[in-house]
């Protein structure tokens, strides 16, 4: 049986079907998908409630009270932009380590409840080292330590999406690194508190 006449008739039909299928890839039939505004369940799915505006004066007072017995922890004066908390880590980590020691854990425990309750506050943890050792090693260590603090705060109820980590290594010393006292002061973590974007 000769199929050639039948194939010649089917070829244009198959081509037309394939062309129509490829003409609008991924575009659903407009009549099959109702507009989002007419969908009572998903109408507000894309609307995000704005975070509450932080009361920096009240938060600073709360943090000062919480850290009253935390040695070396200082809460900056703050401004319209936010606050800075400085925590010494001379004894907070072993040399070259990112494992949080009890002294640093205790300091973080004093501030974590106040930070956890402030939904409108984003927290950037910045690690700092002294100048002992390689500059690149110190930079990596400062980032890793900041990440360790972020992970610790997350276990204490601070929402992870409000936390970020960064490190400056030895780039921003508070004082000279010529003495052990100066180096100890330069080893620190800073928590930069800003309004959630």
C-alpha positions as a Markdown table, in Angstrom:
| # | Residue | x | y | z |
|---|---|---|---|---|
| 1 | Unk | 0.0 | 0.0 | 0.0 |
| 2 | Unk | 1.4 | 3.4 | -1.0 |
| 3 | Unk | 1.2 | 5.9 | 2.0 |
| 4 | Unk | 2.9 | 8.7 | 0.2 |
| 5 | Unk | -0.4 | 10.6 | -0.7 |
| 6 | Unk | -1.6 | 10.3 | 2.9 |
| 7 | Unk | 1.7 | 11.6 | 4.3 |
| 8 | Unk | 1.6 | 14.6 | 2.0 |
| 9 | Unk | -1.8 | 15.5 | 3.4 |
| 10 | Unk | -0.8 | 15.0 | 7.0 |
| 11 | Unk | 2.4 | 17.0 | 6.8 |
| 12 | Unk | 0.8 | 20.5 | 6.7 |
| 13 | Unk | -1.6 | 19.6 | 9.6 |
| 14 | Unk | 1.3 | 18.3 | 11.8 |
| 15 | Unk | 3.4 | 21.4 | 11.0 |
| 16 | Unk | 0.4 | 23.7 | 11.9 |
| 17 | Unk | -0.1 | 21.9 | 15.2 |
| 18 | Unk | 3.6 | 22.2 | 16.1 |
| 19 | Unk | 3.8 | 25.8 | 15.1 |
| 20 | Unk | 0.8 | 26.7 | 17.3 |
| 21 | Unk | 2.3 | 24.9 | 20.2 |
| 22 | Unk | 5.7 | 26.7 | 19.9 |
| 23 | Unk | 4.3 | 30.1 | 19.1 |
| 24 | Unk | 3.6 | 31.1 | 22.7 |
| 25 | Unk | 5.8 | 28.9 | 25.0 |
| 26 | Unk | 4.8 | 29.1 | 28.6 |
| 27 | Unk | 1.9 | 31.5 | 28.1 |
| 28 | Unk | -1.2 | 30.2 | 29.8 |
| 29 | Unk | -4.6 | 30.6 | 28.3 |
| 30 | Unk | -5.8 | 34.0 | 29.7 |
| 31 | Unk | -9.3 | 32.6 | 30.3 |
| 32 | Unk | -7.9 | 29.8 | 32.4 |
| 33 | Unk | -6.1 | 32.0 | 35.0 |
| 34 | Unk | -8.1 | 34.6 | 36.8 |
| 35 | Unk | -6.4 | 37.9 | 37.6 |
| 36 | Unk | -4.8 | 38.0 | 41.1 |
| 37 | Unk | -7.1 | 40.8 | 42.1 |
| 38 | Unk | -10.2 | 38.5 | 41.6 |
| 39 | Unk | -8.6 | 35.7 | 43.6 |
| 40 | Unk | -9.8 | 36.2 | 47.2 |
| 41 | Unk | -7.3 | 33.8 | 48.7 |
| 42 | Unk | -4.1 | 35.2 | 47.0 |
| 43 | Unk | -5.2 | 38.8 | 46.6 |
| 44 | Unk | -2.9 | 40.0 | 49.4 |
| 45 | Unk | -0.1 | 37.5 | 48.9 |
| 46 | Unk | 2.3 | 40.1 | 47.4 |
| 47 | Unk | 1.6 | 42.7 | 50.0 |
| 48 | Unk | 4.1 | 42.7 | 52.8 |
| 49 | Unk | 3.4 | 44.5 | 56.0 |
| 50 | Unk | 6.0 | 47.1 | 56.7 |
| 51 | Unk | 8.2 | 46.4 | 59.7 |
| 52 | Unk | 7.6 | 48.6 | 62.7 |
| 53 | Unk | 9.8 | 51.7 | 62.9 |
| 54 | Unk | 12.4 | 51.1 | 65.7 |
| 55 | Unk | 12.3 | 53.3 | 68.7 |
| 56 | Unk | 16.1 | 53.8 | 69.0 |
| 57 | Unk | 16.1 | 55.7 | 72.3 |
| 58 | Unk | 14.0 | 53.0 | 74.0 |
| 59 | Unk | 16.1 | 50.2 | 72.5 |
| 60 | Unk | 19.4 | 51.8 | 73.5 |
| 61 | Unk | 18.1 | 52.2 | 77.1 |
| 62 | Unk | 16.9 | 48.5 | 77.1 |
| 63 | Unk | 20.3 | 47.3 | 75.8 |
| 64 | Unk | 22.2 | 49.5 | 78.3 |
| 65 | Unk | 20.2 | 47.9 | 81.1 |
| 66 | Unk | 20.7 | 44.4 | 79.7 |
| 67 | Unk | 24.5 | 44.9 | 79.4 |
| 68 | Unk | 25.1 | 46.7 | 82.7 |
| 69 | Unk | 26.9 | 43.6 | 84.1 |
| 70 | Unk | 28.5 | 42.5 | 80.8 |
| 71 | Unk | 32.2 | 43.5 | 81.0 |
| 72 | Unk | 33.4 | 45.6 | 78.1 |
| 73 | Unk | 30.2 | 45.6 | 76.1 |
| 74 | Unk | 29.3 | 49.2 | 75.0 |
| 75 | Unk | 26.2 | 50.5 | 73.3 |
| 76 | Unk | 26.8 | 53.5 | 71.2 |
| 77 | Unk | 25.0 | 56.8 | 71.5 |
| 78 | Unk | 23.0 | 56.0 | 68.3 |
| 79 | Unk | 21.4 | 58.3 | 65.9 |
| 80 | Unk | 18.5 | 58.4 | 63.4 |
| 81 | Unk | 20.3 | 55.6 | 61.5 |
| 82 | Unk | 20.5 | 53.2 | 64.4 |
| 83 | Unk | 22.9 | 51.9 | 67.0 |
| 84 | Unk | 26.2 | 50.1 | 67.3 |
| 85 | Unk | 27.0 | 47.6 | 70.0 |
| 86 | Unk | 30.7 | 46.7 | 70.5 |
| 87 | Unk | 31.6 | 43.4 | 72.2 |
| 88 | Unk | 35.2 | 42.6 | 73.0 |
| 89 | Unk | 36.3 | 39.1 | 72.0 |
| 90 | Unk | 39.8 | 39.0 | 73.4 |
| 91 | Unk | 38.6 | 36.0 | 75.5 |
| 92 | Unk | 35.6 | 35.3 | 73.3 |
| 93 | Unk | 37.4 | 33.0 | 70.9 |
| 94 | Unk | 40.6 | 30.9 | 71.3 |
| 95 | Unk | 43.4 | 32.1 | 69.0 |
| 96 | Unk | 42.6 | 31.4 | 65.4 |
| 97 | Unk | 39.2 | 29.8 | 66.4 |
| 98 | Unk | 35.6 | 30.5 | 65.6 |
| 99 | Unk | 34.2 | 28.5 | 68.5 |
| 100 | Unk | 32.4 | 30.9 | 70.9 |
| 101 | Unk | 33.7 | 30.8 | 74.4 |
| 102 | Unk | 31.5 | 31.2 | 77.5 |
| 103 | Unk | 32.4 | 34.9 | 78.1 |
| 104 | Unk | 31.2 | 35.9 | 74.6 |
| 105 | Unk | 28.2 | 33.6 | 74.8 |
| 106 | Unk | 27.2 | 35.3 | 78.1 |
| 107 | Unk | 27.5 | 38.7 | 76.5 |
| 108 | Unk | 25.4 | 37.6 | 73.5 |
| 109 | Unk | 22.8 | 36.1 | 75.8 |
| 110 | Unk | 22.3 | 39.4 | 77.6 |
| 111 | Unk | 21.4 | 41.3 | 74.3 |
| 112 | Unk | 19.6 | 38.5 | 72.3 |
| 113 | Unk | 16.2 | 38.9 | 74.0 |
| 114 | Unk | 16.1 | 42.7 | 73.2 |
| 115 | Unk | 17.2 | 42.0 | 69.6 |
| 116 | Unk | 14.8 | 39.2 | 69.1 |
| 117 | Unk | 11.8 | 41.3 | 70.1 |
| 118 | Unk | 12.7 | 44.1 | 67.7 |
| 119 | Unk | 11.2 | 43.0 | 64.4 |
| 120 | Unk | 12.0 | 46.3 | 62.7 |
| 121 | Unk | 15.7 | 46.0 | 63.3 |
| 122 | Unk | 18.3 | 44.5 | 60.9 |
| 123 | Unk | 21.5 | 43.4 | 62.6 |
| 124 | Unk | 24.9 | 43.3 | 60.8 |
| 125 | Unk | 27.6 | 41.6 | 62.7 |
| 126 | Unk | 31.1 | 42.7 | 61.8 |
| 127 | Unk | 34.2 | 40.9 | 63.0 |
| 128 | Unk | 37.5 | 42.5 | 63.7 |
| 129 | Unk | 41.0 | 41.1 | 64.6 |
| 130 | Unk | 44.3 | 42.4 | 65.6 |
| 131 | Unk | 47.3 | 42.5 | 63.2 |
| 132 | Unk | 49.0 | 39.4 | 64.3 |
| 133 | Unk | 49.5 | 36.9 | 61.5 |
| 134 | Unk | 48.6 | 37.2 | 57.8 |
| 135 | Unk | 46.2 | 39.9 | 56.7 |
| 136 | Unk | 44.2 | 37.5 | 54.5 |
| 137 | Unk | 44.0 | 34.9 | 57.3 |
| 138 | Unk | 42.8 | 37.7 | 59.7 |
| 139 | Unk | 40.1 | 38.8 | 57.2 |
| 140 | Unk | 38.8 | 35.3 | 56.7 |
| 141 | Unk | 38.9 | 34.7 | 60.5 |
| 142 | Unk | 36.9 | 37.9 | 61.2 |
| 143 | Unk | 34.2 | 36.9 | 58.7 |
| 144 | Unk | 34.0 | 33.4 | 60.1 |
| 145 | Unk | 33.7 | 34.8 | 63.7 |
| 146 | Unk | 31.0 | 37.1 | 62.6 |
| 147 | Unk | 29.1 | 34.2 | 61.0 |
| 148 | Unk | 29.5 | 32.2 | 64.3 |
| 149 | Unk | 27.9 | 35.1 | 66.2 |
| 150 | Unk | 25.1 | 35.3 | 63.6 |
| 151 | Unk | 24.4 | 31.6 | 64.0 |
| 152 | Unk | 24.5 | 31.9 | 67.8 |
| 153 | Unk | 22.0 | 34.8 | 67.8 |
| 154 | Unk | 19.7 | 32.8 | 65.5 |
| 155 | Unk | 19.7 | 30.0 | 68.1 |
| 156 | Unk | 18.6 | 32.6 | 70.7 |
| 157 | Unk | 15.5 | 33.7 | 68.9 |
| 158 | Unk | 16.8 | 36.5 | 66.5 |
| 159 | Unk | 15.1 | 35.9 | 63.1 |
| 160 | Unk | 17.9 | 34.7 | 60.7 |
| 161 | Unk | 16.5 | 36.9 | 57.9 |
| 162 | Unk | 17.4 | 40.0 | 60.0 |
| 163 | Unk | 21.0 | 38.9 | 60.5 |
| 164 | Unk | 24.0 | 39.4 | 58.2 |
| 165 | Unk | 27.8 | 38.9 | 58.7 |
| 166 | Unk | 30.8 | 40.7 | 57.5 |
| 167 | Unk | 34.5 | 41.0 | 58.6 |
| 168 | Unk | 37.1 | 43.7 | 58.4 |
| 169 | Unk | 40.1 | 41.7 | 59.6 |
| 170 | Unk | 42.7 | 44.1 | 60.9 |
| 171 | Unk | 41.6 | 47.0 | 58.7 |
| 172 | Unk | 39.8 | 49.1 | 61.4 |
| 173 | Unk | 41.8 | 49.0 | 64.6 |
| 174 | Unk | 40.5 | 51.0 | 67.6 |
| 175 | Unk | 44.1 | 51.5 | 68.8 |
| 176 | Unk | 47.7 | 50.5 | 68.0 |
| 177 | Unk | 48.6 | 46.8 | 67.8 |
| 178 | Unk | 52.1 | 47.3 | 69.4 |
| 179 | Unk | 51.0 | 46.1 | 72.9 |
| 180 | Unk | 48.9 | 43.1 | 74.0 |
| 181 | Unk | 46.4 | 45.5 | 75.6 |
| 182 | Unk | 46.0 | 47.3 | 72.2 |
| 183 | Unk | 45.6 | 44.0 | 70.3 |
| 184 | Unk | 43.0 | 42.7 | 72.8 |
| 185 | Unk | 41.0 | 45.9 | 72.4 |
| 186 | Unk | 41.1 | 45.6 | 68.6 |
| 187 | Unk | 39.7 | 42.0 | 68.7 |
| 188 | Unk | 36.0 | 42.6 | 68.8 |
| 189 | Unk | 32.6 | 42.1 | 67.1 |
| 190 | Unk | 30.3 | 45.0 | 66.3 |
| 191 | Unk | 26.6 | 44.7 | 65.9 |
| 192 | Unk | 25.3 | 47.5 | 63.6 |
| 193 | Unk | 21.6 | 47.9 | 64.2 |
| 194 | Unk | 19.6 | 49.6 | 61.4 |
| 195 | Unk | 15.9 | 49.8 | 60.4 |
| 196 | Unk | 14.8 | 46.8 | 58.4 |
| 197 | Unk | 14.7 | 47.9 | 54.7 |
